[in-house]
């Protein structure tokens, strides 16, 4: 008797004991070993004398023995990914862009408060994701492991976002700057709990090596579409109605979407081999980046390092990008929104197409190629001023930057230690957010103070960003190639 394939769907079920009947079940299980399969529910097809015995059939997802077969994501999961990925990334897109213009326009043109706001937010995001990610691995509730954090986190995330602009009512600039940093940190705590820790762990839970590129392409496309909405509509709303109305709308969307999608989530049952470590949370966090851990997950940490260097480079210029477009190139917020609408729309389509075409391409070579192309296009971007050239060149730079993320994320997900997926979302945040967003903005602020155009707005002195900050960022991006040289080409093959 041989288990040929299992078709699996989400839901509740029982544990099936398939003992003594399993002779050849992939390489994952040793001979004569008990095999526990969690029914979710599923259809187990067993071949015996060319006859098929069918158990409960409520399948909408297939997991087949053949490496050539791709596991389906499922309609419910796809819908949840679109809703949560979209609204979560809308909130992050606004924080990474319009929060900074808010500080520049409403408080002070000095680039240092923006650097501090970005850096503190990064530290909060990293610590939060480390703790909540590991905690969610150990959470056992009727709602599931990740669902409580996603549901309540998104709701509170939206509420804090809505009240953020109230800091502009504070008359003393020094106090206003401190409060804007604190409010951004609180918002980041709930956002990191819901999105960075729980949601990213959830999409890893439901993923499989055969569909991770597809999942990450969808997730990346959702991020780009979120930018399309947040950036393409935001400027028009801000120009027409002001920052207050804009933040009220944004906060409401995030909370409502989190409520709807959070209720929809049905988490997959977790196999015994993927259960969280028996160590205490505090002990595990202390051992998070031990020498032994680095040795056992060498490739994963080299990819983390690649991500960190690229992140530092992009954060040299990106927090100041909209200020550069408005105050150096002379585009209004509405024009910036229209540019964003076009370039992100095109970039989303390209990422979806190219993301689905990289299933069998060596990931190391592809990642290196995307980094090089992204660097060259960003370098060209620093020298153009025509609105159409600015749009097209930055669209190409954004596309290849996002494609780098698709390849790297799917590669990293295959390397996460089973049972510690949530914890490693926190480790990922150290390299994706903690390091880049603490170091990058201060480098950018330093470059802007050296080469920027001095300006005084309502008695507050500051600087307008100029092309050198983008050039420095582009050159720094090339250093992200170094960690990849220490990974063998064969490690980049997709199984």
N, C-alpha and C positions, 0 to 999 in steps of 0.2 A: 504494500500500500504506500502511496506517495502523495504528499501534499503538493499540488501543482501550483495553485495560486490562491490568494485570499483577496476577496473584494470587501473593502471596509468602508463604513460610513460613520458619521458622528452619532452619539446618543448614549443611552445607558444600556448595560447588559451584564452578563455573567462571565466568569472565568471558565474557559474550556480546557479540560485536561486531555491532552493528546499524547498518551504514553504508550510505548511499545509499538504503536502503529506508524510512527514517523521514522522512516528509514533514511530519507534523503531530503532534508529541508535546509537548503542553502549552506553556506559555510559558517553562518553565525552561531549555529548550535552544534555541540559536540554529540557524538554518537551515544545512544542510550540515555541521553539526558532528557529530563522532563521539560516539555515545552508548554509554556503558559501563554495563551493568546487571549487578550482582552477583547470581548465582543462589544462592538460599539454602535448598533448591532452589525453583524457581518454575515456574509455567506461563505462558508467554508466548503470548497469543492474538493472531494477526495476521490482519486482514481483507484478503483479496485476492479480488476478483471474487465477494464474498459467501460465500467458503469459509473455513473456519477451520482453521488448522494448530496442533495442540496439541503442545507440548513436554512435558517431564517434569511430571507432575501429582502433587505431594505436598503440596498447599496446605492450610493451615488458616487463612490470613489473607489478606484481600483489600485491595489498594490500587487503587482505581478512579479513572478520569479525572474522573468527575463529582464536583463539590463536595458534592452532596447525599448521596453514599455515605460511610458511616462505616467506617474501617479497624478490623478486628477485632483484639483484643489477643492472642488465642490462649490455649488452656487451660493450657499449660505456664507461660507468662509470668504468667498470672493466679494460678496456684498458688504460684509463686515470690514474687510480690508479696505475697500473703497471709501466707506463712510469714515472709519477711524483714521485711516491713513491720510485721507483728504483733509478732514477738519483739524487733525493734530498738526499736520504740516502747514496748514494755513496759519495757525497760531504761532508756530515757530518762524514761519516766513516773515510775519509781521514783527515779531520780536527782533529778528535779525536785521530788519531794514527800517520800518517806520517808527519803531521805538527810538532809534538813533536820530532820525530826522526830527522826532518830537523833542528830544533833548536839545538839538541844535536850534530849532525854531522857537521853542517855548521857554527854554532855560538859559543856555549859554552856547556859543560857537566854539568854545574850547574843546579840543578832541579828547582831553584827558578824562572827563566824566564818562564819556562813551566807553573808553578803554576799561575804566573801573567797573562800569555796569556789565559789560560783556564778560570780564574776568570773574567777578563775583558770581554771576549767573552760571558760568562754566563750572566753578568749584561746587556750587550747590547742586547742579545737575549731576556731577560725577559722584559726589558723596551719596546723594539720594538714590541714584540708580544702583550703586554698589549695595546699599543696605536693602532697598526694596526688592531688587532683583534676587538677592540671596534669600530674602524673607519669603518671596513668592514661591521659590522652590520648595519651601517647607510649609506652605499654607495648605491646609486641608479643611475646606468648608463645603457646604452643600452647593454653593455657587461655583466652586472650583478653585484653582490655584491663582490664575491671573485675573479672572473676571471681577472680583471685588475692587482691585486696584484700578482697573480700567474704568469701571462704571463710576465710582465715586470720585476718582481722580479727574476725569474729564469734566464732570459737573463743577467741581471746585475750581478747576483750571479756568473755565469760562467766566466764573463769577469774579475772580481776581483780575482777569484781563479787562473786564468791563469797568472796574473802578480805578484802574491804573492812571488815567489822565487827571485824576483829582489832585495829583501832586502839583500840577501847574497852578493851582490856586494858592499855594504857599508863596508868600511875598519875599521871604529871605532866600536868596539864591543858594547859599551854602546848605541850608536845611533842606531845600527842595531837591538838591543834588543827592544828598544822603538818602532822602525818602524815595527817590526814584530808583536808587540802587536796591533799597530794601524791598520795595514793591515788586521789582523785577525778580528778585531772589525768591520771594514767596510764590509768585506765579510759576517760576521755574521749578520749584519743589513739586507742585501738583502736576505740572506738565511732564516732568521726568518720571514721577511715580506712574502716571497713566500711560505715557507713550514710550519713553526710553526704556523703562524697566519692564513693565507688564505687557504692553502691546508687542514689543519686539521679541520678547520671550515667547509670546503666544504664536506669532507667525513662524517662529523656529519650531515650536511644538508640532504644528500642523504640517510642516514641510517634510520633504524627502529629497535625497540627492538628485533624483531625476527631474524635480520641478522647482528647485531652489532658484535657478536663473529666472524662471517665469515669475515666481513669487516676488523676487527682488525687482524684476522689471516692472511688474504691476505696482509695487510699493514705491519705486522710484518715479514711475509715471504719475502716481498719485501725488507725490511730493512736487513734481513739476506742475501738475494741474493746480495744486494748491497755491503754488507761487503765481500761476496764471490768474487765479481768482483774487488772491490777496494783493498782489502787486498791480494787476490789471484793472482792478476796481477801486482799490484803496485810494490811489492818488486822486481820482475823480471825486470820491466821497469826501476826502479831506479838503480838497479845494472848494467844494460846494458847501459842505455842512460843518467842517472843522473836525478836529481830532476827537472830541468828546462823543459825538454821534457815531463816528467810525468805531471806536472801541466798544461802545454799547452793543452795536450790531455784531461785532466779532465775538464778544464774550457770549452772547446769546446763542449764536450758531454752534460754538464749541460745546456748550453745556447741553443743549438739546440733542445734538448729534451723538454725544457720548452716552446720553440716556437711552436713546433708541438702539444704537449698535451694541451697547453694553448689555442690554437685556437680551439681545439676539444671540449672544455668544453661547455656544455649547462646547465646552472644552473636551479634547480627546482624553480617553482613559490613558493612564501612564503605566507603561510596562515596568516590571520590577527592576530591570536593568537600567532604567532611566530615572529612578527615584533619587531624590536629593541625598547628599552625603549625611551620614549619621553624626558628624561633628557639629558642635554648637555653632551658631551664627558668628559669634565673636571670634572663636578659634579659626573658623574658615576664613574670615576676613583678614585675620592676622597673617594667615598662610597664603593669602591670595596671590601674591607675586613672589613666591619663594624661589630659590635657585632650582629646587627640584621641579617646581611647576614650570619654570622656564625651559628646563631640559625636556620635560615630557611634552610640551606644547611649543616647540621651537618655531615651527612654521607659522602657527597662529600669532605668536608674538612678533615675528618679523613682518607679518601683514599689519598688525597693530602699529608697528613703528612706521611702516610705509604710510599708513593713514594719518598718523600724528604729524609727520613732516609735511605732507600735503596739506593738512589742516592748518598748520602754523602759517604756511605760505598764503593760503586763501584768506585767512583772517588778518593778514597784514593790510589788505585793501578792502575786503568786503564790508566790514562795518561802516566804512566811509563811502561806499560806492554811490548811494543815492545822493549824498551831499555833493560828491564829485560831479554827478550828472546834472544836478540842479544849479549848483553855484559856480562850477568851473566851466562846464559845457553850455550852461544857460537854458536847460530844458525845464519846463514847468512840471509840477507833480502830475498833472493830467497827461502831458506828453510822455513822461516816464512810464506811466501806467499803460499807455498805448504801446510803447516800445516793449514793455514787459509782456503785454498781451500777445504780441506777435512772436517774439523770440522764444517765449516759454512754450507757446502752442506748437511751434515748429520743432522745438527741442523735445517735447513730449512724444511727438510722433516718431522722431528719429530714434529715441531711446527705446520705445516699444518695438520698433522694427528690428533694430540692431540687437536689442536685448534678447529677442527670440531667435536670432540667427547665430548665437554664440554657444549653442549647446555642446558642440564637440570641439571647439577651438581651445588650444592650450591657454590656460588662464594666466600664466606668468607672462607669456609673450603678448597676449592681448592687453593686459594691464599696463605693461611697459609702453606699448604703442599708444594707448589712450592718454597716458600721462604726457608723453612727448608732444602729441598733437595738441592737447589741451594747453600746454605751456606755450607753444608757438603762437597759437591763436590769441592767448591772453597778452602776449608780448606785442602783437600787432595792434590789439585793442587800445593799448596805451598811446598809440601814435595817430589814431583817427579821431576826427571831430565831426565829420558829416553824419547826420542822423541815420542815414541808411547803412552806411559802413559800420557805425557803432552798433546798430541792431544786428546786422548779419554776422559780424566778427564775434560779438559777444555770445550770440546764439550758438555758434560753433564751439566756442570755448566752454560754455555751459553744458552742451551736449556731451562732449568728451569727458568732462569732469564727472558728470552723472554716470556715464557708462563705466568709468573707472570704479565708481562706487558699486555698481551692479555686479561687476566681476569680483571685486574684492569681498563684498558682503556674502555672496553665495559661496565663495571659497572659505571664508571664515566660518560660516555656519556649518560646513562639513567638518570643520576642525574643532568645534566646541566639544569639550568633554561631556559625555552623556550624564545627566543627573545634576549638572551644574550650569545649565543653559542660562537660567536667570541670573546667577552670580556673574557669569561672564559678560552679560549685558553691561554690568557695572565696570568690568575691566575694559570693555570696548569703549565705554564713555570716557575713561581716563585718557585714552589715546585719541578719541574722536572729538571730545569736547574739553576735558580738563586741561590737557597740555596745550592744544592749539589755541583755545580761546583765552587762555591766560597769557601766553607768550605773544601770539600774533598781533592782537590789537595794540599792545604797548610798543611793539616794533613799528607798527603803522603810525601810531601817534608821534613817535620820535621822528620818523621820516617826514611826516606832515609838518612838524614844527621846524624841521631843517629846510625843507624845500617848498612848503605851502605858501599861499598868499595871505598876508596878514589882513585881518578884518575886525571891525568893531560893530557889534549889533546891540543896540539899546544899552550902551555903556559897558558891555561885556566883550573883552578881546578874545580873539581866537584865530584860526587859520582855515583856509579853504584847501582841500586836498588837490594835488596836482599829479601829472603822469608818473613822476618818479616812484610813488608808492605802489603803482601797478607794475612797473618794470621790476622793482625789487621783489615783489611777490612772485612774478613769473620766473625769475632766475632761481629763487629759493625752491620752487616746485620741483626742479630737476633733481634736487637732493633726495627726493622721495624714491628715486630709482635705486639708490644704494642698498637698502635692505633686500630688494628683490634679487640682487646678484648672489645672495647667500642661500637662495632657494633653488634646488635642482629643477631643471626643466620638467623632468618626469613627474614632479609633485604637482605640476599645474594641469595635468591631464584629468579630464572628467571621466569618472568611472561609469 
